[in-house]
Amino acid sequence: MSQELPIGTLVKDEQFTLFESVGALEIMDPKMDSGFLAPGETLEDEYDITRPLLPEEIIGIMDQLLCCEMSWHEGYPLAQTLFTSHYIDKLLSTESKNIDDIQFEQGHEQHGGDLVHVVLRAYCIGLIKCCDYALDEINRSLEGGGTRVNFYEEEDFSGHTYGRELFTGISKDSIIAALYEAEEVIENEAAKDPPPDGIAPVYAAIKTRIEFRIELLLAMFTDEQHSYPLDESWMNVSAYLPDQYNTHHLGKAVPESFSPKIQRRLASTVPPKPMVELSYEDAFKKLQQMCLDCREAVRIVDFGLEHVQRLKAFLWSFNSRKPEPLSYPRACLSAPLFGCDDVGFEQLLRRDLEEVLLPNDPILDPVNWTFEAPQSQVANPEPRYEMANAVNRFTQSSIHMAGGYIDLYRSLCSNRCRLRRNLCHVVLALEEHQTRETEPLDEIINHLSNTSPSFPLSTWTYLAKLQTMTWIVQLGFELDIYLPDELAGMYWYLSLLAQSQASVLKLILPTLHQRVIRPQGSTTQVHTTISYLESRLAEMNATKSLADALFSLYTYLRYLNKIPDPASNSPFYNAQQRYELRMKPFLDVTGATVPPFAEYSESITLFGPYSSPTVNIRSITPEYLSNIDTLVKEAKAGFASVKKMGVKAAMCEGVEGWWMKNVNSVLASCVAAGIAVSAVRGRVERSEEEVMGVEVLEPGKRYHDWWVVPKIS
Amino acid sequence: MSKDQKPLPVDGKAKLRYVQYELEKEHIFLDPIRQLISKDLSEPYSIYVYRYFLNQWGDLCYMALDGDTDELRGVVVCKLEEHRSGTFRGYIAMLAVVEEFRGKGIATELVKMAIETMKARDADEIVLETEVSNTASLRLYERLGFLRSKRLHRYYLNGNTAFRLILYLKEGTGSKKPREGYVGPEYGDQAPPVEPGPAFPP
């Protein structure tokens, strides 16, 4: 066959995909061929890891290792970070059963002295063990209950160890003992008489680094009795940070002890890639933030599974942290949560139903779950058994479907970008659940309980779906997905979603008020739910008002030709197709169907084409802007009432700070919107539209990232 | 289209001609294309990546050549195939223009030609990724009508975040469903990152 092909003809296998082509290597290309050497280049470096080191060099190496460690936490592979260190490489190159086997140099004769063989060695072992703990926590968070779909996040973390074990079998206690021994060596060195000038702070700096490593090991340690690190441990770690930072300048870097060439020895087909360069300044900042994030994340165990809305609020608050928490702190949050099994998540969902819709309701009476299944089909089944059975079918199918109830929690534990994308899956699952499952089950329940809200499962699912859709749009603003010319339309749509949520809440509330008027047993829980729903209703009404205000304001600015619309002259521009693309996550949704394009188009061009409006914009200005003012005032009053109802009504206890900051930021957005409207009015009244500046602020520069209030100048 | 397109004057002096790639001319153009694209990449693609695209969709690759010397000034590389979502999806994989020739609309022209060809071949949509910080690239595509559909955290090997940009070419694209039993040709959600962002200059 080869004889029949002209030279240079390419043979392509049908199965050779892009994925494979990206992974393919070219021999003799220095960036791809792991064995390729430049003239005079050696395959490996000559670095003597048993050479004696100055105390200053110990600091330099420790600090460089910390930079590598933080780069790894940031998502870069070990090969380009910690595994570029000759010291780390040596310690991991042989399999060790106990800590005494882990040496830079085998045998009794140890060149280089205690600073290398006791101090640096103990530090390196401690560091590798910390990586082992991190890896374990991250793996547990991924493997835990309810891994249904590919919600993995390979972009955030590289767990590849190239076949090396990161001292998993070496006990923490023996490592800590080695670190104490190292501390002793330093103390003895420091006490030597007479100490050379200026050496005392150097030894103190090394000691701080050893103590920091001990505290970090204790904080990251997870075992059976203590299945989570406590927040105090993280405070202890943080306590060692300032001293480390302030003594970094005492170190002397040893760059030759790191080399990208070590990658050639790793079990990997990938050629050596450049070492990741992270400055000490940046690494330290990341470490500092990681400690704070971990301290917050471990609070998950205090939240427990008792109060579902509170738990969700905590997950939201953690997910909203800026800068975004790294994978390890997020794993500290999610590992305990997903340690929960399917039954646990079913209970969680039942409590969710209870808190939102069915407080102290006969449908969820625990007694219902104590009845046996009927023996034969003829016998009249116990109605309470039937009820429990219907609820069970609902919870079981909800947690088991892709994008279902567990995946809502998975979404809330992912990075911010994935949160929005995963919520799109959650919406589809809720949609499917609502159209295929809930109604027949609701009919059983309706038939058996006449005091409860009718169609509770469908109602809960519909409300959850609307809430998720609202979040997706709001996160779209935060993630800078929408272009300036889309803002009017997206706020118009947000207003519709908020309104739909409000109407569902308004339907539920009277049934609960009935329960208070004709109480069956305690009404405490009913009151709690009523307060919660009222808080949500106020929030949705205010959201609608502010969304309407911004929709109107951006529409108006559009007519003044102040919002760029760069695509309108493109040969590929098609407004209807843009709308379809934008509404893609919601196209399959029923109940709150995406409005037809004509309706959308009419709303955002209510005065005709932007370039040739059917009315004189100037003549309608006073009335139009005063309408926006009214909307802003309504929004402000609405959010103020949410604030007044308080954190308890909102079921956000435990994250008071976050909740308060959130409400205040939205209130500040309302104030900013009011100012923007006045500024526009002023400019137009003075006929200065031409020189009026309109700035669409990017995320991070807004009072609240969900509210893009234009800055008028 | 455009195999015999007339030279387009781009600015006062530089005359360029835009041509479709041809497999028969691999020996002339493949190396310059590789050099141009890999210039801005932190990690190079193997020759197989280029051949993967050019051998299957060479007609979706357009080059801007110097009107006199035929030197390569810019290139766009694409593919077009059924996506697992059920759409017939065009994908802009790489776009690069020689540094001294940037800011003259060459990239826009190349992308337009590629889109026109994919549109003529019945594409439902055009998709690509670009770095969130690459404002020049975002501006180029958004001027053509692309919208941001997703933000992809740490999408590129260098740890940078990307936007996925999409342009629908047909009504009803958003509602298309996968064919029964159809399994997409690619591994995972998308092709692995092929860094069109870094390849396109600021």
Interface residues (C-beta under 8 A of the other chain):
Chain A: G8 L10 K12 F16 T17 L18 F19 E20 S21 V22 A24 L25 E26 D29 K31 M32 E74 G75 Y76 E155 D156 K273 P274 N415 R416 C417 R418 R420 R421 L479 D480 I481 Y482 L483 E486 P566 A567 S570 P571 F572 Y573 N574 Q576 Q577 R578 E580 L581 R582 M583 K584 L587 D588
Chain B: E26 H27 S42 E43 P44 Y45 S46 I47 Y48 V49 R51 Y52 N55 Q56 K79 K112 I115 K119 E125 V132 R139 E142 R143 L144 G145 F146 L147 R148 S149 K150 R151 L152 H153 R154 Y155 G159 T161 F163 I166 L167 Y168 L169 K170 E171 G172 T173 G174 S175 P185 E186 Y187 G188 A191 P192 V194
